[in-house]
Amino acid sequence: MPIELKMPALSPTMEEGTLAKWLVKVGDTVKSGDVMAEIETDKATMEFEAVDEGTIASILVEEGTDGVKVGTVIATIAGEGEDASAVSSPLGGEGKGEGSAASAAEKTPASQPVPAPAPVKADSPSPPAAVAAPPSPPRGEGDRVKASPLAKRIAAGKGVDLAGLTGSGPNGRIVKADVEGAQPGAAKPAAAAAPAAPSTPAAPAAPFTTDIPHEAVKLSNMRKTIARRLTESKQQVPHIYLTVDIRLDALLKLRGELNAALSGRNVKLSVNDMLIKALGAALVAVPKCNVSFAGDTLIEYKRADIAVAVSIPNGLITPIVTGAEAKALSAISTEMSELAGRAKEGKLQPHEYQGGTASLSNMGMFGIKQFEAVINPPQGMIMAIGAGEKRPYIVDDALGVATVMSATGSFDHRAIDGADGAQLMKAFKDLVENPLGLVA
């Protein structure tokens, strides 16, 4: 009997995705670990790898199809000893045909969607040490752990216990993405976000017509998610904004000295790297701001995971520097360079952009002097960084000229009082103006 390949859940909150590209066609032989397709989620384009060996017998969903529900059968594989030609492909030998994915699904009872596990809150980043992710589908006979060979090799190398992981592959099979985010000895990577209070979903924008010359551009999954989540944030989260002006002269001087010392290691610190460290240290120093509002509970984090806004062609993504308060500036710089590069290529894994206890958005490179950023729930705050510029400034009780930037914190007023937010802004300012504390 052919093996059904179903649309995988590539993150704890994924409910549907776009089958961006097929990398195989009917008749191709695949083995465990082979990449068969590219799937676009709301945040990234990810690879879908085979977990079984056999021959592609049919392709039921053509590439470019949007809104494919998790659990929908997208293809079938003929196992050893089976005749692949006995299974017809609605989309033809090249993976594309006359019928649509919808009509293929109607003709193939097996392709009816299987309900996905109910997410705690769709599309929400999953803060560390929060509520556990939804249970995975059954893994097979008895207590045998089902995992792809590639996932097993990665787990063995990292010392990860497969028995404690949640599999996102077909029939609960553990695949590469499940293992890469796990810590040695950990049961699983950071879980789904804490549930937010029930709310009424925002009404979608009404379509309209116009006589102005224009082009209608179809929204990507990422842009749809950004639009929905930012609307929800502004409607449901009471924002409070606090702004401080910060002298950068000492930080810029220290940065120059550190870069000179690190030149032999091919590390070049940016101002943003140092601000990530400063925000992480400030959140640990003022723990009342390192929180998430979760209905009738408050999630208090024990480390500062900073989500950093990175602009990419389709929108915005926030790769995460975990435990930023404890990492060396050189480590943060190297990590951010690597994360930002893969973010722009759409190659981040879910655990690399889902989570975070607070965010940092820097628009100084565009010459923006000051702005107010929108909180990314369930996080409790976001720091907006403006451009550093020469300004008249009081230095040692005398009017002088200094390099100054404006930083604005947006706080969830349900979880963070104004006085606590002010303490965080003061702690952040002190660290930036006295930057030796960042290397102590």
Summary of the structure (lengths in Angstrom):
residues: 440
radius of gyration: 24.3
end to end distance: 63.1
largest distance: 87.0
contacts: 1455
relative contact order: 0.12
helix: 30%
strand: 23%
